[in-house]
Amino acid sequence: MLNQYEVPAMLADELPEIKDSLKAPMIIGDILKTIQVFTDYTERMLRGHNIAIVSKCMSVADHIYTRGNTAVKNAIENIFIFSFSAMRSVCGREEWKLVQAKTPVTLYSTYIRQVCS
């Protein structure tokens, strides 16, 4: 199981572009802020129409979510997955369909559950 202290290192390995942001003193040890940095990066990539990186972010988020402990899962649900509605508004309909197609079923079904409740 991934814990909140392992996630930043995993994110830095997978997405070196956010490595420096994850080292900020106010973020170290705070899983919510760590996932917020990751979510902000994913949204920036979507705004830049970089679907390949967004797809990679979705895969990384799924890996973290499926292997994370309760604190990690809660952070992914409450920050990353919760941001899907905002991400959807950032891009066009066709682009969002591409993102949806590349979103792992675990994450998308959790999003649908959030929207319906």
C-alpha positions as CSV (number, residue, x, y, z in Angstrom):
1,M,0.0,0.0,0.0
2,L,1.2,3.5,-0.8
3,N,1.1,5.9,2.0
4,Q,1.0,9.7,2.0
5,Y,4.8,9.9,2.4
6,E,5.5,7.7,-0.6
7,V,3.2,9.5,-3.1
8,P,5.4,12.6,-3.6
9,A,8.4,10.5,-4.6
10,M,6.3,8.4,-6.9
11,L,4.8,11.5,-8.5
12,A,8.3,13.1,-8.9
13,D,9.5,9.9,-10.6
14,E,6.6,9.8,-13.0
15,L,6.3,13.5,-13.6
16,P,9.7,15.2,-13.2
17,E,8.1,18.5,-14.2
18,I,6.4,18.8,-10.8
19,K,9.4,17.6,-8.7
20,D,10.4,21.1,-7.5
21,S,6.8,22.0,-6.6
22,L,6.5,18.8,-4.4
23,K,9.6,19.9,-2.4
24,A,8.1,23.1,-1.2
25,P,8.2,23.2,2.6
26,M,4.4,23.7,3.0
27,I,3.7,20.6,0.9
28,I,6.1,18.1,2.4
29,G,4.1,15.5,4.4
30,D,0.7,16.9,3.4
31,I,-1.0,14.5,1.1
32,L,-3.8,17.0,0.3
33,K,-1.4,19.6,-0.9
34,T,0.6,17.0,-2.8
35,I,-2.5,15.9,-4.7
36,Q,-3.4,19.5,-5.3
37,V,0.0,20.1,-7.0
38,F,-0.6,17.1,-9.1
39,T,-4.2,18.2,-9.9
40,D,-3.1,21.7,-10.9
41,Y,-0.4,20.2,-13.2
42,T,-3.0,17.9,-14.9
43,E,-5.3,20.8,-15.4
44,R,-2.5,23.0,-16.8
45,M,-1.7,20.2,-19.3
46,L,-5.4,20.0,-20.3
47,R,-5.5,23.8,-20.9
48,G,-2.5,23.3,-23.1
49,H,-4.3,20.6,-25.0
50,N,-1.6,18.1,-24.1
51,I,-3.8,15.0,-24.0
52,A,-0.9,12.6,-23.9
53,I,0.3,14.0,-20.6
54,V,-3.2,14.2,-19.2
55,S,-3.6,10.6,-20.1
56,K,-0.4,9.8,-18.2
57,C,-1.7,11.8,-15.3
58,M,-4.9,9.8,-15.3
59,S,-2.9,6.5,-15.2
60,V,-0.7,7.8,-12.4
61,A,-3.8,8.9,-10.4
62,D,-5.3,5.5,-10.9
63,H,-2.2,3.7,-9.7
64,I,-2.0,6.0,-6.7
65,Y,-5.8,5.5,-6.0
66,T,-5.9,1.7,-6.4
67,R,-2.7,1.1,-4.3
68,G,-3.1,3.9,-1.8
69,N,-4.0,3.7,1.8
70,T,-7.2,5.4,3.1
71,A,-5.6,8.9,3.4
72,V,-4.3,8.7,-0.1
73,K,-7.6,7.4,-1.6
74,N,-9.5,10.2,0.2
75,A,-7.1,12.8,-1.2
76,I,-7.5,11.5,-4.8
77,E,-11.3,11.4,-4.4
78,N,-11.6,14.8,-2.8
79,I,-9.2,16.7,-4.9
80,F,-8.2,15.0,-8.1
81,I,-11.5,13.3,-9.0
82,F,-13.5,16.2,-7.6
83,S,-11.7,18.5,-10.1
84,F,-13.0,16.6,-13.2
85,S,-16.0,19.0,-13.5
86,A,-13.6,21.9,-13.6
87,M,-11.3,20.1,-16.0
88,R,-14.3,19.4,-18.2
89,S,-15.1,23.1,-18.5
90,V,-11.5,23.9,-19.5
91,C,-11.7,22.0,-22.8
92,G,-14.1,21.4,-25.7
93,R,-16.6,18.6,-26.0
94,E,-14.4,16.5,-28.3
95,E,-11.3,17.0,-26.2
96,W,-13.2,16.0,-23.1
97,K,-14.4,12.8,-24.9
98,L,-10.7,11.9,-25.5
99,V,-9.9,12.5,-21.9
100,Q,-12.9,10.4,-20.8
101,A,-11.8,7.6,-23.1
102,K,-8.3,7.6,-21.4
103,T,-9.6,7.9,-17.9
104,P,-9.4,4.6,-16.0
105,V,-12.7,3.1,-15.1
106,T,-11.9,3.2,-11.4
107,L,-11.5,6.9,-11.4
108,Y,-14.4,7.7,-13.8
109,S,-16.9,5.5,-11.9
110,T,-15.9,7.3,-8.6
111,Y,-16.5,10.6,-10.4
112,I,-19.9,9.5,-11.5
113,R,-20.7,8.4,-8.0
114,Q,-19.7,11.8,-6.7
115,V,-21.8,13.6,-9.3
116,C,-24.9,11.5,-8.5
117,S,-24.7,11.9,-4.8
